[in-house]
């Protein structure tokens, strides 16, 4: 493959055509209809959750609570960039290590807002979306907390590998060797399935944001076109697939992770700021005293004049954010 960047640089060392092709394939998969994508995502998520649950049960069987307070041996160096506080406590790196770990765990909750972006394709979004958000966050929190606690009691924390902790635990941990070998491959398959499932979920939100912006006149109206056979925003999916594939092609994984964290922080901040601006901005006179405010997601006839005023107001909010 052609060389592009340097080791530990901003760009990838080589052009990753396989990853770019995978991104395009996943985005095209979402264009075949929301229902088909939802069923595929459900199957992938069920397999991923099943593997993680089975792995947690196995590790809890051989768990040793004393590993939670294991001191670091003198002949092992672990994360020298963090200052050690007391290596015999539950938090060997103190609050600084806890905050650093929390920032990493933040990535596990990225994506739950994608359900809100698909509200137009839900039969009863007023009830389904809030309920799904709460349930999904609760399940993710329970699964991650249980599996992490089981992992820390299965092997000492200083023996874990940062890149693949569960795989290393299955290689070096206690228990039947045959069972550990089977779980080793299950974890590997589960990681691949989880990666594909995350790509599929992420690919559902961005085209629908571009589609909504096209409806509001913030971008070209061609992005608001819907393909009738599948009823999906195909024209909005094409630029999303192209940009995502290009970024995947030329940047390394660490740079992409930083982009994701920064982009998520900016998106959440802009959304909150937009709500505050909309709340305290005076409404246009023609909207004051208009027809009754509809209930959330109630289907009503579209008033073109009112819709045009709302588009202008949305545009003013976006301009004020920049």
SVG drawing of the C-alpha trace seen along z (x, -y; Angstrom):
<svg xmlns="http://www.w3.org/2000/svg" viewBox="-55 -40 67 68">
<polyline fill="none" stroke="black" stroke-width="0.4" points="0.0,0.0 1.2,-3.6 3.0,-5.2 1.4,-8.4 2.4,-9.3 4.9,-8.4 4.7,-6.1 2.7,-7.8 1.9,-10.7 -1.3,-12.5 -1.9,-10.7 -2.0,-6.9 1.2,-5.2 -0.5,-3.6 -3.8,-4.2 -6.4,-1.9 -8.6,-0.9 -10.2,2.0 -11.5,-0.3 -12.8,-2.9 -14.6,-0.2 -16.1,1.2 -17.5,-2.3 -19.0,-2.7 -20.6,0.8 -22.1,0.1 -23.6,-3.3 -25.0,-1.6 -26.6,1.1 -28.5,-1.6 -30.0,-2.8 -32.0,0.4 -34.6,-0.7 -34.8,-1.4 -36.5,1.8 -33.9,4.0 -31.1,2.0 -32.8,2.2 -33.1,6.0 -29.5,6.4 -28.4,4.2 -30.6,6.1 -29.0,9.4 -25.4,8.0 -26.1,6.4 -27.7,9.6 -24.6,11.6 -22.3,8.9 -24.2,8.8 -24.4,12.5 -20.6,12.9 -20.0,10.2 -22.5,11.8 -21.0,15.3 -17.5,13.9 -18.5,12.1 -20.1,15.2 -16.9,17.3 -14.7,14.7 -16.9,14.3 -16.7,18.1 -13.0,17.7 -13.0,14.3 -10.7,13.3 -11.8,10.1 -8.2,9.7 -7.1,8.7 -9.0,5.4 -6.4,4.3 -3.3,6.0 -0.1,4.0 2.1,3.3 5.2,5.6 8.5,3.6 9.7,5.2 6.7,4.0 6.3,0.6 2.7,-0.4 1.6,-3.7 4.6,-5.8 2.9,-9.0 0.5,-8.9 1.7,-9.6 1.1,-6.8 -0.6,-7.7 -0.9,-4.5 -0.6,-1.2 -2.4,0.8 -5.7,-1.0 -8.7,-0.5 -7.7,-3.6 -3.9,-3.2 -3.7,-6.4 -6.1,-8.5 -8.6,-11.0 -6.4,-11.8 -6.5,-8.2 -10.3,-8.0 -11.0,-11.1 -8.7,-9.9 -10.6,-6.6 -13.9,-8.3 -12.9,-10.3 -12.2,-7.1 -15.4,-5.4 -17.3,-8.4 -16.8,-6.8 -18.9,-3.8 -22.0,-6.0 -21.6,-7.8 -24.4,-6.9 -27.4,-6.6 -28.6,-10.0 -28.9,-8.3 -32.4,-7.1 -33.6,-10.6 -32.5,-11.3 -34.7,-8.5 -37.8,-9.9 -39.6,-10.3 -39.4,-6.6 -40.9,-5.5 -44.6,-4.9 -44.9,-6.4 -41.8,-8.5 -43.2,-10.5 -43.1,-7.3 -40.6,-5.0 -37.6,-7.4 -37.4,-8.4 -38.0,-4.9 -35.4,-3.5 -32.8,-6.1 -33.2,-5.2 -33.2,-1.4 -30.2,-1.5 -28.1,-3.7 -29.1,-1.5 -28.2,1.8 -24.8,0.4 -23.9,-0.8 -24.8,2.5 -23.0,4.6 -19.8,2.5 -19.7,2.2 -20.3,6.0 -17.7,7.1 -15.1,4.6 -15.5,5.7 -15.3,9.3 -12.2,8.7 -10.4,6.9 -11.2,9.8 -10.2,12.4 -6.6,11.3 -4.6,8.5 -5.0,5.2 -1.3,4.7 -1.4,7.8 -4.0,6.5 -3.1,5.2 -4.6,1.8 -5.3,2.7 -7.0,6.0 -7.6,6.7 -10.2,9.5 -8.1,11.4 -5.0,11.2 -7.1,12.3 -8.3,15.4 -4.7,16.3 -3.2,15.7 -6.1,16.2 -7.2,19.2 -9.7,21.8 -10.0,24.7 -7.7,24.1 -10.3,25.4 -12.9,23.1 -10.5,20.2 -9.5,21.0 -13.1,21.1 -13.9,17.8 -10.8,16.3 -12.2,16.7 -15.7,15.7 -14.2,12.5 -12.4,11.9 -15.6,12.5 -17.6,10.3 -15.2,7.4 -15.6,7.6 -19.3,7.8 -19.4,4.9 -17.3,2.8 -19.7,3.5 -22.7,2.8 -21.2,-0.6 -20.5,-1.5 -24.1,-0.7 -25.6,-2.7 -23.3,-5.7 -24.2,-5.6 -27.9,-6.0 -27.7,-9.4 -25.5,-11.6 -27.6,-11.2 -30.8,-12.1 -29.2,-15.2 -28.2,-16.3 -31.7,-15.4 -33.4,-17.6 -31.0,-20.4 -32.0,-20.1 -35.7,-20.3 -35.0,-23.5 -33.0,-25.1 -29.7,-25.1 -28.1,-23.0 -29.0,-22.1 -32.5,-20.9 -31.3,-17.8 -30.2,-16.3 -33.9,-16.2 -34.9,-13.8 -36.1,-10.4 -35.8,-7.2 -39.3,-5.8 -38.6,-2.1 -36.7,-2.1 -37.9,-5.5 -34.4,-6.5 -32.4,-9.7 -30.1,-8.2 -28.8,-11.6 -27.8,-12.6 -26.1,-9.2 -23.8,-9.6 -21.7,-12.6 -21.7,-11.1 -20.2,-7.9 -17.7,-9.8 -16.4,-12.0 -16.3,-9.2 -14.4,-6.9 -11.9,-9.7 -11.2,-10.3 -10.8,-6.6 -8.5,-6.3 -5.9,-8.9 -6.0,-9.3 -4.9,-6.8 -7.1,-5.4 -5.9,-7.7 -6.6,-10.8 -10.1,-9.5 -10.8,-8.9 -9.8,-12.4 -12.0,-13.7 -14.9,-11.7 -14.5,-13.0 -14.1,-16.6 -17.0,-16.4 -19.3,-14.9 -18.4,-17.6 -19.0,-20.3 -22.3,-18.8 -23.7,-18.4 -22.6,-21.9 -24.1,-23.4 -27.4,-21.6 -27.7,-22.8 -26.8,-26.3 -29.3,-26.2 -32.1,-25.2 -31.2,-28.1 -31.1,-30.6 -34.4,-29.3 -36.0,-29.4 -35.1,-33.1 -35.3,-34.5 -38.5,-36.4 -40.8,-34.5 -41.8,-36.1 -45.0,-38.0 -46.8,-35.8 -46.1,-32.8 -47.5,-34.5 -51.1,-33.6 -51.1,-31.1 -52.9,-27.8 -52.6,-25.7 -49.2,-24.2 -49.3,-20.6 -48.4,-17.8 -45.0,-16.2 -44.8,-14.4 -48.5,-15.0 -49.2,-14.8 -50.7,-18.1 -51.2,-19.8 -48.1,-21.8 -48.6,-25.6 -46.1,-26.7 -45.9,-30.3 -45.3,-29.2 -42.8,-26.6 -40.8,-29.3 -40.7,-31.5 -39.4,-28.5 -36.7,-27.8 -35.5,-31.4 -35.5,-31.2 -33.4,-28.0 -31.0,-29.7 -30.6,-32.6 -29.8,-30.2 -27.1,-28.4 -25.6,-31.7 -25.5,-33.0 -23.7,-29.9 -20.8,-30.7"/>
</svg>
